[in-house]
């Protein structure tokens, strides 16, 4: 009879251990999933920052060369450039 009680006790303890192991494995899987999700979010954030940096550089470049053309300063300082046609595309 003691033999059956010991076997029953061992069976119940092994079942509890299995449940604990299953729970731990599930928690590890969830932690790994969260880690991978965070890596993906970080990668997408870095990609978005790179795109925004490129766009802001383009806008700065556009603003500098379209709204403030470099030749305007030269035309103001040396009005004879317009008379000679220097820097003009048609004279080349």
N, CA, C and O atoms as a CHARMM CRD file, in Angstrom:
* protein
*
  368
    1    1 UNK  N      0.81400  -1.18700   0.00000 PROA 1      0.00000
    2    1 UNK  CA     0.00000   0.00000   0.00000 PROA 1      0.00000
    3    1 UNK  C      0.86200   1.25700   0.00000 PROA 1      0.00000
    4    1 UNK  O      0.56200   2.23000  -0.69300 PROA 1      0.00000
    5    2 UNK  N      1.93900   1.22600   0.78700 PROA 2      0.00000
    6    2 UNK  CA     2.84300   2.38400   0.80500 PROA 2      0.00000
    7    2 UNK  C      3.47800   2.59800  -0.57000 PROA 2      0.00000
    8    2 UNK  O      3.78500   3.71100  -0.99900 PROA 2      0.00000
    9    3 UNK  N      3.64600   1.47800  -1.21000 PROA 3      0.00000
   10    3 UNK  CA     4.24600   1.54000  -2.54500 PROA 3      0.00000
   11    3 UNK  C      3.35700   2.35200  -3.49200 PROA 3      0.00000
   12    3 UNK  O      3.86700   3.14900  -4.27900 PROA 3      0.00000
   13    4 UNK  N      2.04200   2.16000  -3.42700 PROA 4      0.00000
   14    4 UNK  CA     1.11800   2.88800  -4.29500 PROA 4      0.00000
   15    4 UNK  C      1.04500   4.36900  -3.92800 PROA 4      0.00000
   16    4 UNK  O      0.90600   5.23200  -4.79500 PROA 4      0.00000
   17    5 UNK  N      1.14000   4.64000  -2.65300 PROA 5      0.00000
   18    5 UNK  CA     1.12400   6.03800  -2.20900 PROA 5      0.00000
   19    5 UNK  C      2.36700   6.76100  -2.71900 PROA 5      0.00000
   20    5 UNK  O      2.29400   7.90300  -3.17100 PROA 5      0.00000
   21    6 UNK  N      3.49300   6.08900  -2.64000 PROA 6      0.00000
   22    6 UNK  CA     4.74000   6.69100  -3.13400 PROA 6      0.00000
   23    6 UNK  C      4.65400   6.90900  -4.64300 PROA 6      0.00000
   24    6 UNK  O      5.06000   7.96000  -5.13900 PROA 6      0.00000
   25    7 UNK  N      4.13700   5.93700  -5.36600 PROA 7      0.00000
   26    7 UNK  CA     3.99400   6.07300  -6.82200 PROA 7      0.00000
   27    7 UNK  C      3.03100   7.20900  -7.15400 PROA 7      0.00000
   28    7 UNK  O      3.29400   8.00100  -8.05900 PROA 7      0.00000
   29    8 UNK  N      1.92400   7.29200  -6.43000 PROA 8      0.00000
   30    8 UNK  CA     0.96100   8.36900  -6.64200 PROA 8      0.00000
   31    8 UNK  C      1.59700   9.73200  -6.35000 PROA 8      0.00000
   32    8 UNK  O      1.39900  10.68900  -7.10000 PROA 8      0.00000
   33    9 UNK  N      2.34600   9.81100  -5.27800 PROA 9      0.00000
   34    9 UNK  CA     3.02900  11.05800  -4.92900 PROA 9      0.00000
   35    9 UNK  C      4.04100  11.45200  -6.01300 PROA 9      0.00000
   36    9 UNK  O      4.11800  12.61700  -6.40200 PROA 9      0.00000
   37   10 UNK  N      4.80600  10.48300  -6.49300 PROA 10     0.00000
   38   10 UNK  CA     5.79300  10.76300  -7.54600 PROA 10     0.00000
   39   10 UNK  C      5.08700  11.21200  -8.82800 PROA 10     0.00000
   40   10 UNK  O      5.55700  12.12100  -9.51200 PROA 10     0.00000
   41   11 UNK  N      3.96700  10.57900  -9.14800 PROA 11     0.00000
   42   11 UNK  CA     3.21700  10.95700 -10.34700 PROA 11     0.00000
   43   11 UNK  C      2.69600  12.39000 -10.24000 PROA 11     0.00000
   44   11 UNK  O      2.80500  13.17200 -11.18400 PROA 11     0.00000
   45   12 UNK  N      2.12900  12.72400  -9.08100 PROA 12     0.00000
   46   12 UNK  CA     1.60900  14.08000  -8.88900 PROA 12     0.00000
   47   12 UNK  C      2.73000  15.12200  -8.91000 PROA 12     0.00000
   48   12 UNK  O      2.57000  16.20200  -9.47900 PROA 12     0.00000
   49   13 UNK  N      3.84600  14.79700  -8.29700 PROA 13     0.00000
   50   13 UNK  CA     4.95900  15.75300  -8.29700 PROA 13     0.00000
   51   13 UNK  C      5.53000  15.92000  -9.70500 PROA 13     0.00000
   52   13 UNK  O      5.94300  17.01800 -10.07900 PROA 13     0.00000
   53   14 UNK  N      5.55800  14.83800 -10.48800 PROA 14     0.00000
   54   14 UNK  CA     6.06300  14.96400 -11.85800 PROA 14     0.00000
   55   14 UNK  C      5.09600  15.77100 -12.71900 PROA 14     0.00000
   56   14 UNK  O      5.52300  16.51600 -13.60100 PROA 14     0.00000
   57   15 UNK  N      3.79500  15.62600 -12.46600 PROA 15     0.00000
   58   15 UNK  CA     2.81500  16.41700 -13.21300 PROA 15     0.00000
   59   15 UNK  C      2.96700  17.89400 -12.89500 PROA 15     0.00000
   60   15 UNK  O      2.86800  18.72800 -13.79500 PROA 15     0.00000
   61   16 UNK  N      3.19900  18.22900 -11.66200 PROA 16     0.00000
   62   16 UNK  CA     3.38900  19.62400 -11.27700 PROA 16     0.00000
   63   16 UNK  C      4.66600  20.16700 -11.90900 PROA 16     0.00000
   64   16 UNK  O      4.70300  21.30800 -12.37000 PROA 16     0.00000
   65   17 UNK  N      5.68500  19.36300 -11.92800 PROA 17     0.00000
   66   17 UNK  CA     6.93700  19.79200 -12.52500 PROA 17     0.00000
   67   17 UNK  C      6.75100  20.02700 -14.02000 PROA 17     0.00000
   68   17 UNK  O      7.28900  20.98500 -14.57500 PROA 17     0.00000
   69   18 UNK  N      5.99300  19.15600 -14.66700 PROA 18     0.00000
   70   18 UNK  CA     5.73600  19.33900 -16.09600 PROA 18     0.00000
   71   18 UNK  C      4.99300  20.64600 -16.34700 PROA 18     0.00000
   72   18 UNK  O      5.31500  21.38000 -17.28100 PROA 18     0.00000
   73   19 UNK  N      4.00100  20.93300 -15.51200 PROA 19     0.00000
   74   19 UNK  CA     3.25700  22.18700 -15.66500 PROA 19     0.00000
   75   19 UNK  C      4.17300  23.38600 -15.46100 PROA 19     0.00000
   76   19 UNK  O      4.09000  24.37500 -16.19000 PROA 19     0.00000
   77   20 UNK  N      5.03800  23.29000 -14.47400 PROA 20     0.00000
   78   20 UNK  CA     5.98600  24.38700 -14.24600 PROA 20     0.00000
   79   20 UNK  C      6.92600  24.53800 -15.43700 PROA 20     0.00000
   80   20 UNK  O      7.20500  25.64800 -15.88800 PROA 20     0.00000
   81   21 UNK  N      7.41200  23.39500 -15.94100 PROA 21     0.00000
   82   21 UNK  CA     8.30500  23.45800 -17.10700 PROA 21     0.00000
   83   21 UNK  C      7.59200  24.04900 -18.31300 PROA 21     0.00000
   84   21 UNK  O      8.16600  24.85300 -19.04700 PROA 21     0.00000
   85   22 UNK  N      6.35100  23.65600 -18.51600 PROA 22     0.00000
   86   22 UNK  CA     5.57400  24.18500 -19.63400 PROA 22     0.00000
   87   22 UNK  C      5.37200  25.68900 -19.47300 PROA 22     0.00000
   88   22 UNK  O      5.49200  26.44700 -20.43600 PROA 22     0.00000
   89   23 UNK  N      5.06500  26.11300 -18.24700 PROA 23     0.00000
   90   23 UNK  CA     4.86600  27.53600 -17.99100 PROA 23     0.00000
   91   23 UNK  C      6.16400  28.30600 -18.22300 PROA 23     0.00000
   92   23 UNK  O      6.14500  29.38700 -18.81200 PROA 23     0.00000
   93   24 UNK  N      7.27500  27.76700 -17.77100 PROA 24     0.00000
   94   24 UNK  CA     8.56700  28.43200 -17.98100 PROA 24     0.00000
   95   24 UNK  C      8.90000  28.51800 -19.46600 PROA 24     0.00000
   96   24 UNK  O      9.37400  29.54800 -19.94500 PROA 24     0.00000
   97   25 UNK  N      8.64900  27.43400 -20.19000 PROA 25     0.00000
   98   25 UNK  CA     8.91800  27.44800 -21.62700 PROA 25     0.00000
   99   25 UNK  C      8.03800  28.48100 -22.32400 PROA 25     0.00000
  100   25 UNK  O      8.48700  29.18400 -23.22900 PROA 25     0.00000
  101   26 UNK  N      6.78900  28.56500 -21.89500 PROA 26     0.00000
  102   26 UNK  CA     5.88000  29.55500 -22.47300 PROA 26     0.00000
  103   26 UNK  C      6.35800  30.97100 -22.16100 PROA 26     0.00000
  104   26 UNK  O      6.30000  31.85200 -23.01900 PROA 26     0.00000
  105   27 UNK  N      6.82600  31.18600 -20.94500 PROA 27     0.00000
  106   27 UNK  CA     7.33300  32.51200 -20.56900 PROA 27     0.00000
  107   27 UNK  C      8.58400  32.86300 -21.37400 PROA 27     0.00000
  108   27 UNK  O      8.75500  34.00600 -21.79800 PROA 27     0.00000
  109   28 UNK  N      9.45900  31.87400 -21.58300 PROA 28     0.00000
  110   28 UNK  CA    10.65700  32.11900 -22.39600 PROA 28     0.00000
  111   28 UNK  C     10.27000  32.46200 -23.83200 PROA 28     0.00000
  112   28 UNK  O     10.84700  33.35700 -24.44900 PROA 28     0.00000
  113   29 UNK  N      9.28500  31.73500 -24.35000 PROA 29     0.00000
  114   29 UNK  CA     8.82000  31.99700 -25.71500 PROA 29     0.00000
  115   29 UNK  C      8.23600  33.40600 -25.82000 PROA 29     0.00000
  116   29 UNK  O      8.49600  34.12100 -26.78800 PROA 29     0.00000
  117   30 UNK  N      7.44600  33.80200 -24.82000 PROA 30     0.00000
  118   30 UNK  CA     6.87800  35.14900 -24.81800 PROA 30     0.00000
  119   30 UNK  C      7.97500  36.20300 -24.73100 PROA 30     0.00000
  120   30 UNK  O      7.91600  37.22500 -25.41500 PROA 30     0.00000
  121   31 UNK  N      8.97400  35.95500 -23.89100 PROA 31     0.00000
  122   31 UNK  CA    10.08200  36.90600 -23.75800 PROA 31     0.00000
  123   31 UNK  C     10.84200  37.02800 -25.07700 PROA 31     0.00000
  124   31 UNK  O     11.22300  38.12900 -25.47300 PROA 31     0.00000
  125   32 UNK  N     11.06100  35.91300 -25.75300 PROA 32     0.00000
  126   32 UNK  CA    11.75500  35.93800 -27.04200 PROA 32     0.00000
  127   32 UNK  C     10.92800  36.69000 -28.08500 PROA 32     0.00000
  128   32 UNK  O     11.47000  37.46100 -28.87700 PROA 32     0.00000
  129   33 UNK  N      9.62400  36.46200 -28.07900 PROA 33     0.00000
  130   33 UNK  CA     8.74200  37.17100 -29.00900 PROA 33     0.00000
  131   33 UNK  C      8.77300  38.67100 -28.74900 PROA 33     0.00000
  132   33 UNK  O      8.84500  39.46700 -29.68500 PROA 33     0.00000
  133   34 UNK  N      8.71900  39.05200 -27.48500 PROA 34     0.00000
  134   34 UNK  CA     8.77200  40.47700 -27.13500 PROA 34     0.00000
  135   34 UNK  C     10.10600  41.07100 -27.55700 PROA 34     0.00000
  136   34 UNK  O     10.15300  42.18600 -28.07600 PROA 34     0.00000
  137   35 UNK  N     11.19500  40.33300 -27.33800 PROA 35     0.00000
  138   35 UNK  CA    12.52200  40.82500 -27.72800 PROA 35     0.00000
  139   35 UNK  C     12.59700  41.02700 -29.24100 PROA 35     0.00000
  140   35 UNK  O     13.11600  42.04000 -29.71000 PROA 35     0.00000
  141   36 UNK  N     12.08200  40.06500 -30.00000 PROA 36     0.00000
  142   36 UNK  CA    12.09800  40.19400 -31.46000 PROA 36     0.00000
  143   36 UNK  C     11.21600  41.35200 -31.92300 PROA 36     0.00000
  144   36 UNK  O     11.57800  42.07600 -32.85000 PROA 36     0.00000
  145   37 UNK  N     10.06600  41.52600 -31.28400 PROA 37     0.00000
  146   37 UNK  CA     9.19500  42.65700 -31.62100 PROA 37     0.00000
  147   37 UNK  C      9.89700  43.98000 -31.34900 PROA 37     0.00000
  148   37 UNK  O      9.81300  44.91100 -32.15000 PROA 37     0.00000
  149   38 UNK  N     10.58800  44.05900 -30.22000 PROA 38     0.00000
  150   38 UNK  CA    11.31300  45.29100 -29.89100 PROA 38     0.00000
  151   38 UNK  C     12.42800  45.56100 -30.89400 PROA 38     0.00000
  152   38 UNK  O     12.66800  46.70900 -31.26700 PROA 38     0.00000
  153   39 UNK  N     13.11400  44.49600 -31.33300 PROA 39     0.00000
  154   39 UNK  CA    14.16400  44.67600 -32.33900 PROA 39     0.00000
  155   39 UNK  C     13.56000  45.18300 -33.64200 PROA 39     0.00000
  156   39 UNK  O     14.12900  46.06300 -34.28900 PROA 39     0.00000
  157   40 UNK  N     12.41200  44.63600 -34.03000 PROA 40     0.00000
  158   40 UNK  CA    11.74900  45.06800 -35.25900 PROA 40     0.00000
  159   40 UNK  C     11.31800  46.52500 -35.15200 PROA 40     0.00000
  160   40 UNK  O     11.49600  47.29800 -36.09300 PROA 40     0.00000
  161   41 UNK  N     10.75500  46.90000 -34.01000 PROA 41     0.00000
  162   41 UNK  CA    10.33700  48.28800 -33.80700 PROA 41     0.00000
  163   41 UNK  C     11.54600  49.20900 -33.86100 PROA 41     0.00000
  164   41 UNK  O     11.48400  50.28300 -34.45900 PROA 41     0.00000
  165   42 UNK  N     12.65100  48.78900 -33.23600 PROA 42     0.00000
  166   42 UNK  CA    13.86300  49.61100 -33.24700 PROA 42     0.00000
  167   42 UNK  C     14.39900  49.76100 -34.67000 PROA 42     0.00000
  168   42 UNK  O     14.82200  50.84600 -35.06800 PROA 42     0.00000
  169   43 UNK  N     14.37800  48.66600 -35.43300 PROA 43     0.00000
  170   43 UNK  CA    14.85100  48.71400 -36.81700 PROA 43     0.00000
  171   43 UNK  C     13.97700  49.64600 -37.65200 PROA 43     0.00000
  172   43 UNK  O     14.49100  50.45400 -38.42600 PROA 43     0.00000
  173   44 UNK  N     12.66600  49.53600 -37.49800 PROA 44     0.00000
  174   44 UNK  CA    11.75500  50.41000 -38.24300 PROA 44     0.00000
  175   44 UNK  C     11.92400  51.86800 -37.82300 PROA 44     0.00000
  176   44 UNK  O     11.82900  52.76900 -38.65700 PROA 44     0.00000
  177   45 UNK  N     12.17500  52.10300 -36.53300 PROA 45     0.00000
  178   45 UNK  CA    12.39500  53.46800 -36.05300 PROA 45     0.00000
  179   45 UNK  C     13.66100  54.04100 -36.67000 PROA 45     0.00000
  180   45 UNK  O     13.67300  55.19000 -37.11400 PROA 45     0.00000
  181   46 UNK  N     14.72800  53.24600 -36.70100 PROA 46     0.00000
  182   46 UNK  CA    15.97600  53.71000 -37.30900 PROA 46     0.00000
  183   46 UNK  C     15.77100  53.99300 -38.79300 PROA 46     0.00000
  184   46 UNK  O     16.28700  54.98400 -39.31000 PROA 46     0.00000
  185   47 UNK  N     15.02900  53.13700 -39.47900 PROA 47     0.00000
  186   47 UNK  CA    14.76400  53.34500 -40.91000 PROA 47     0.00000
  187   47 UNK  C     13.98500  54.64100 -41.12500 PROA 47     0.00000
  188   47 UNK  O     14.29400  55.41700 -42.03000 PROA 47     0.00000
  189   48 UNK  N     12.98200  54.86600 -40.29400 PROA 48     0.00000
  190   48 UNK  CA    12.18600  56.09200 -40.41500 PROA 48     0.00000
  191   48 UNK  C     13.04300  57.32700 -40.15000 PROA 48     0.00000
  192   48 UNK  O     12.89700  58.34600 -40.82500 PROA 48     0.00000
  193   49 UNK  N     13.93400  57.23400 -39.16700 PROA 49     0.00000
  194   49 UNK  CA    14.83000  58.36600 -38.88400 PROA 49     0.00000
  195   49 UNK  C     15.75400  58.64100 -40.06200 PROA 49     0.00000
  196   49 UNK  O     15.99000  59.79800 -40.41200 PROA 49     0.00000
  197   50 UNK  N     16.28000  57.57600 -40.67700 PROA 50     0.00000
  198   50 UNK  CA    17.15400  57.76100 -41.84600 PROA 50     0.00000
  199   50 UNK  C     16.40200  58.44600 -42.97700 PROA 50     0.00000
  200   50 UNK  O     16.92700  59.35800 -43.61700 PROA 50     0.00000
  201   51 UNK  N     15.17100  58.00500 -43.22300 PROA 51     0.00000
  202   51 UNK  CA    14.37200  58.61000 -44.29200 PROA 51     0.00000
  203   51 UNK  C     14.11100  60.07900 -43.98700 PROA 51     0.00000
  204   51 UNK  O     14.23500  60.92900 -44.86800 PROA 51     0.00000
  205   52 UNK  N     13.74900  60.38000 -42.74000 PROA 52     0.00000
  206   52 UNK  CA    13.49700  61.77500 -42.37200 PROA 52     0.00000
  207   52 UNK  C     14.75900  62.61700 -42.48400 PROA 52     0.00000
  208   52 UNK  O     14.69900  63.77100 -42.90600 PROA 52     0.00000
  209   53 UNK  N     15.90800  62.04400 -42.10500 PROA 53     0.00000
  210   53 UNK  CA    17.16600  62.77700 -42.23800 PROA 53     0.00000
  211   53 UNK  C     17.45400  63.08800 -43.70200 PROA 53     0.00000
  212   53 UNK  O     17.85400  64.20300 -44.03700 PROA 53     0.00000
  213   54 UNK  N     17.24900  62.09800 -44.57700 PROA 54     0.00000
  214   54 UNK  CA    17.48500  62.32900 -46.00300 PROA 54     0.00000
  215   54 UNK  C     16.54000  63.39600 -46.54700 PROA 54     0.00000
  216   54 UNK  O     16.94300  64.25700 -47.32800 PROA 54     0.00000
  217   55 UNK  N     15.28500  63.32900 -46.12700 PROA 55     0.00000
  218   55 UNK  CA    14.31600  64.32600 -46.59900 PROA 55     0.00000
  219   55 UNK  C     14.67000  65.71300 -46.08800 PROA 55     0.00000
  220   55 UNK  O     14.57800  66.69100 -46.82900 PROA 55     0.00000
  221   56 UNK  N     15.07000  65.80300 -44.83500 PROA 56     0.00000
  222   56 UNK  CA    15.41200  67.12400 -44.30000 PROA 56     0.00000
  223   56 UNK  C     16.66300  67.67100 -44.98200 PROA 56     0.00000
  224   56 UNK  O     16.76100  68.87500 -45.21500 PROA 56     0.00000
  225   57 UNK  N     17.62100  66.79900 -45.30400 PROA 57     0.00000
  226   57 UNK  CA    18.79900  67.25900 -46.03900 PROA 57     0.00000
  227   57 UNK  C     18.39700  67.75300 -47.42500 PROA 57     0.00000
  228   57 UNK  O     18.90400  68.77100 -47.89700 PROA 57     0.00000
  229   58 UNK  N     17.48700  67.03200 -48.07400 PROA 58     0.00000
  230   58 UNK  CA    17.03300  67.46300 -49.38900 PROA 58     0.00000
  231   58 UNK  C     16.34000  68.81600 -49.29900 PROA 58     0.00000
  232   58 UNK  O     16.57000  69.69600 -50.13000 PROA 58     0.00000
  233   59 UNK  N     15.48600  68.97900 -48.28100 PROA 59     0.00000
  234   59 UNK  CA    14.76800  70.24700 -48.12900 PROA 59     0.00000
  235   59 UNK  C     15.75100  71.37900 -47.87300 PROA 59     0.00000
  236   59 UNK  O     15.60200  72.46500 -48.43300 PROA 59     0.00000
  237   60 UNK  N     16.75800  71.13800 -47.03100 PROA 60     0.00000
  238   60 UNK  CA    17.76900  72.17500 -46.78100 PROA 60     0.00000
  239   60 UNK  C     18.48900  72.52900 -48.07600 PROA 60     0.00000
  240   60 UNK  O     18.70500  73.70300 -48.37700 PROA 60     0.00000
  241   61 UNK  N     18.85700  71.50500 -48.83700 PROA 61     0.00000
  242   61 UNK  CA    19.53800  71.72400 -50.11100 PROA 61     0.00000
  243   61 UNK  C     18.63300  72.51500 -51.05900 PROA 61     0.00000
  244   61 UNK  O     19.07700  73.46500 -51.70300 PROA 61     0.00000
  245   62 UNK  N     17.37700  72.11900 -51.13700 PROA 62     0.00000
  246   62 UNK  CA    16.41700  72.79500 -52.01000 PROA 62     0.00000
  247   62 UNK  C     16.25100  74.25000 -51.59500 PROA 62     0.00000
  248   62 UNK  O     16.28100  75.15000 -52.43400 PROA 62     0.00000
  249   63 UNK  N     16.07600  74.47400 -50.29700 PROA 63     0.00000
  250   63 UNK  CA    15.87600  75.84100 -49.80100 PROA 63     0.00000
  251   63 UNK  C     17.10200  76.70100 -50.09000 PROA 63     0.00000
  252   63 UNK  O     16.97900  77.87200 -50.44600 PROA 63     0.00000
  253   64 UNK  N     18.26500  76.11800 -49.93700 PROA 64     0.00000
  254   64 UNK  CA    19.48600  76.89300 -50.12100 PROA 64     0.00000
  255   64 UNK  C     19.69700  77.25200 -51.59400 PROA 64     0.00000
  256   64 UNK  O     20.04800  78.39000 -51.90400 PROA 64     0.00000
  257   65 UNK  N     19.49000  76.30800 -52.49400 PROA 65     0.00000
  258   65 UNK  CA    19.82400  76.55800 -53.88900 PROA 65     0.00000
  259   65 UNK  C     18.66800  77.08400 -54.72700 PROA 65     0.00000
  260   65 UNK  O     18.90000  77.70200 -55.76600 PROA 65     0.00000
  261   66 UNK  N     17.43600  76.85700 -54.30500 PROA 66     0.00000
  262   66 UNK  CA    16.31500  77.36700 -55.08600 PROA 66     0.00000
  263   66 UNK  C     15.87800  78.73200 -54.57600 PROA 66     0.00000
  264   66 UNK  O     15.67100  79.66200 -55.35400 PROA 66     0.00000
  265   67 UNK  N     15.74300  78.83800 -53.27500 PROA 67     0.00000
  266   67 UNK  CA    15.29000  80.10900 -52.73400 PROA 67     0.00000
  267   67 UNK  C     16.41900  81.12700 -52.59000 PROA 67     0.00000
  268   67 UNK  O     16.17600  82.33300 -52.59900 PROA 67     0.00000
  269   68 UNK  N     17.63900  80.64400 -52.45800 PROA 68     0.00000
  270   68 UNK  CA    18.79300  81.53500 -52.37900 PROA 68     0.00000
  271   68 UNK  C     19.83800  81.05800 -53.38800 PROA 68     0.00000
  272   68 UNK  O     20.85100  80.48400 -52.98900 PROA 68     0.00000
  273   69 UNK  N     19.62100  81.27900 -54.66400 PROA 69     0.00000
  274   69 UNK  CA    20.58200  80.79400 -55.65800 PROA 69     0.00000
  275   69 UNK  C     21.95600  81.42300 -55.44000 PROA 69     0.00000
  276   69 UNK  O     22.04400  82.60600 -55.11200 PROA 69     0.00000
  277   70 UNK  N     23.01400  80.65900 -55.61400 PROA 70     0.00000
  278   70 UNK  CA    24.35900  81.17200 -55.37500 PROA 70     0.00000
  279   70 UNK  C     24.72400  82.33500 -56.30000 PROA 70     0.00000
  280   70 UNK  O     25.50000  83.20800 -55.91200 PROA 70     0.00000
  281   71 UNK  N     24.18000  82.35500 -57.50300 PROA 71     0.00000
  282   71 UNK  CA    24.55200  83.42000 -58.43400 PROA 71     0.00000
  283   71 UNK  C     23.93600  84.76800 -58.06600 PROA 71     0.00000
  284   71 UNK  O     24.43200  85.80700 -58.50200 PROA 71     0.00000
  285   72 UNK  N     22.87800  84.76900 -57.28100 PROA 72     0.00000
  286   72 UNK  CA    22.24900  86.03500 -56.91200 PROA 72     0.00000
  287   72 UNK  C     23.23900  86.91300 -56.17200 PROA 72     0.00000
  288   72 UNK  O     23.31000  88.11800 -56.41700 PROA 72     0.00000
  289   73 UNK  N     24.00500  86.31500 -55.26200 PROA 73     0.00000
  290   73 UNK  CA    25.01400  87.08900 -54.53200 PROA 73     0.00000
  291   73 UNK  C     26.03100  87.68800 -55.49800 PROA 73     0.00000
  292   73 UNK  O     26.42300  88.84800 -55.36600 PROA 73     0.00000
  293   74 UNK  N     26.45000  86.88700 -56.46400 PROA 74     0.00000
  294   74 UNK  CA    27.41300  87.38900 -57.44500 PROA 74     0.00000
  295   74 UNK  C     26.79300  88.50800 -58.28200 PROA 74     0.00000
  296   74 UNK  O     27.46500  89.49300 -58.58600 PROA 74     0.00000
  297   75 UNK  N     25.53900  88.37000 -58.65300 PROA 75     0.00000
  298   75 UNK  CA    24.89000  89.40600 -59.46100 PROA 75     0.00000
  299   75 UNK  C     24.78000  90.71100 -58.68400 PROA 75     0.00000
  300   75 UNK  O     24.92300  91.79800 -59.24300 PROA 75     0.00000
  301   76 UNK  N     24.52300  90.58100 -57.37900 PROA 76     0.00000
  302   76 UNK  CA    24.41600  91.79600 -56.56600 PROA 76     0.00000
  303   76 UNK  C     25.78500  92.44400 -56.41400 PROA 76     0.00000
  304   76 UNK  O     25.91200  93.66300 -56.53400 PROA 76     0.00000
  305   77 UNK  N     26.80800  91.63600 -56.15100 PROA 77     0.00000
  306   77 UNK  CA    28.15300  92.20000 -55.95700 PROA 77     0.00000
  307   77 UNK  C     28.76100  92.68800 -57.27100 PROA 77     0.00000
  308   77 UNK  O     29.45600  93.70400 -57.29500 PROA 77     0.00000
  309   78 UNK  N     28.50400  91.97300 -58.35300 PROA 78     0.00000
  310   78 UNK  CA    29.10700  92.34800 -59.64200 PROA 78     0.00000
  311   78 UNK  C     28.02600  92.38500 -60.71200 PROA 78     0.00000
  312   78 UNK  O     27.80800  91.38000 -61.38900 PROA 78     0.00000
  313   79 UNK  N     27.34400  93.50900 -60.88600 PROA 79     0.00000
  314   79 UNK  CA    26.25900  93.58100 -61.86900 PROA 79     0.00000
  315   79 UNK  C     26.73700  93.38500 -63.30300 PROA 79     0.00000
  316   79 UNK  O     25.93000  93.10200 -64.18800 PROA 79     0.00000
  317   80 UNK  N     28.02300  93.53100 -63.54100 PROA 80     0.00000
  318   80 UNK  CA    28.51400  93.35100 -64.91300 PROA 80     0.00000
  319   80 UNK  C     28.39500  91.90400 -65.38000 PROA 80     0.00000
  320   80 UNK  O     28.47700  91.64400 -66.58100 PROA 80     0.00000
  321   81 UNK  N     28.20600  90.96000 -64.46400 PROA 81     0.00000
  322   81 UNK  CA    28.02500  89.55600 -64.85800 PROA 81     0.00000
  323   81 UNK  C     26.80700  89.43100 -65.76200 PROA 81     0.00000
  324   81 UNK  O     26.84100  88.70500 -66.75500 PROA 81     0.00000
  325   82 UNK  N     25.73400  90.13500 -65.42500 PROA 82     0.00000
  326   82 UNK  CA    24.52600  90.06400 -66.24000 PROA 82     0.00000
  327   82 UNK  C     24.76700  90.65000 -67.62300 PROA 82     0.00000
  328   82 UNK  O     24.23800  90.16200 -68.62200 PROA 82     0.00000
  329   83 UNK  N     25.56900  91.69900 -67.66300 PROA 83     0.00000
  330   83 UNK  CA    25.83500  92.32200 -68.96300 PROA 83     0.00000
  331   83 UNK  C     26.70600  91.43200 -69.82900 PROA 83     0.00000
  332   83 UNK  O     26.47900  91.33000 -71.03400 PROA 83     0.00000
  333   84 UNK  N     27.71700  90.77400 -69.22400 PROA 84     0.00000
  334   84 UNK  CA    28.62200  89.91700 -69.98800 PROA 84     0.00000
  335   84 UNK  C     27.98500  88.56400 -70.30300 PROA 84     0.00000
  336   84 UNK  O     28.37900  87.88700 -71.25300 PROA 84     0.00000
  337   85 UNK  N     27.00000  88.18200 -69.49800 PROA 85     0.00000
  338   85 UNK  CA    26.36800  86.88700 -69.71900 PROA 85     0.00000
  339   85 UNK  C     27.10200  85.74300 -69.05100 PROA 85     0.00000
  340   85 UNK  O     26.88700  84.58600 -69.41100 PROA 85     0.00000
  341   86 UNK  N     27.97200  86.03500 -68.07900 PROA 86     0.00000
  342   86 UNK  CA    28.67200  84.96200 -67.37600 PROA 86     0.00000
  343   86 UNK  C     27.67900  84.17300 -66.53200 PROA 86     0.00000
  344   86 UNK  O     26.77300  84.74200 -65.92100 PROA 86     0.00000
  345   87 UNK  N     27.85900  82.87300 -66.50700 PROA 87     0.00000
  346   87 UNK  CA    26.98500  82.02200 -65.71600 PROA 87     0.00000
  347   87 UNK  C     25.64900  81.76600 -66.37800 PROA 87     0.00000
  348   87 UNK  O     24.79700  81.08900 -65.80400 PROA 87     0.00000
  349   88 UNK  N     25.45100  82.28700 -67.56100 PROA 88     0.00000
  350   88 UNK  CA    24.18900  82.09000 -68.25800 PROA 88     0.00000
  351   88 UNK  C     24.29100  80.82200 -69.10100 PROA 88     0.00000
  352   88 UNK  O     25.31800  80.58900 -69.73800 PROA 88     0.00000
  353   89 UNK  N     23.27700  80.02900 -69.11500 PROA 89     0.00000
  354   89 UNK  CA    23.31000  78.76500 -69.85300 PROA 89     0.00000
  355   89 UNK  C     23.34100  78.99100 -71.36100 PROA 89     0.00000
  356   89 UNK  O     23.91700  78.18300 -72.09000 PROA 89     0.00000
  357   90 UNK  N     22.73300  80.07500 -71.84100 PROA 90     0.00000
  358   90 UNK  CA    22.64600  80.30100 -73.28000 PROA 90     0.00000
  359   90 UNK  C     23.98100  80.71200 -73.88800 PROA 90     0.00000
  360   90 UNK  O     24.17800  80.53300 -75.09000 PROA 90     0.00000
  361   91 UNK  N     24.90400  81.25600 -73.09600 PROA 91     0.00000
  362   91 UNK  CA    26.16500  81.73800 -73.65900 PROA 91     0.00000
  363   91 UNK  C     27.20400  80.65000 -73.75700 PROA 91     0.00000
  364   91 UNK  O     28.24200  80.85700 -74.38500 PROA 91     0.00000
  365   92 UNK  N     26.96700  79.50800 -73.16500 PROA 92     0.00000
  366   92 UNK  CA    27.98200  78.45900 -73.14900 PROA 92     0.00000
  367   92 UNK  C     28.14800  77.79600 -74.47400 PROA 92     0.00000
  368   92 UNK  O     28.97000  76.89000 -74.61300 PROA 92     0.00000
